[in-house]
Amino acid sequence: MADGLLSGLLFAWILSWFGFDDLAVKGINELLQINATAASYYLIAAVLGIIAGLINDIIKINKGVK
């Protein structure tokens, strides 16, 4: 689970080099009518990373890979 969290944050950080964080925050603000910040962007990336990590772990368990 921690590897998913770190990979999500790392991926978000790399995307922020290209300005994707500003685009994502503006999109969240526009769509949801909330006041999202860069912290919201990284929180969403961390949660998505955790979910992706859990799905990856479940797939490995079902295939019998440790």
KAPE-V241630 format. One line per field, one symbol per residue. ss: DSSP state (h for helix, s for strand, l for the rest). phi: phi as a letter, one per 40 degrees, with the letter a starting at -180 (. if undefined). psi: psi as a letter, one per 30 degrees, with the letter a starting at -180 (. if undefined). Layout:
BEGIN
ss=???
phi=???
psi=???
END
This chain:
BEGIN
ss=lhhhhhhhhhhhhhhhlllhhhhhhhhhhhhhlllllhhhhhhhhhhhhhhhhhhhhhhhhhhlll
phi=.ccccccccccccccccbgcccccccccccccfbccbcccdccccccccccccccccccccccgcb
psi=eeeeeeeeeeeeeefffggfeeeeeeeeeeefhlilaeeeeeeeeeeeeeeeeeeeeeeeeffgk.
END
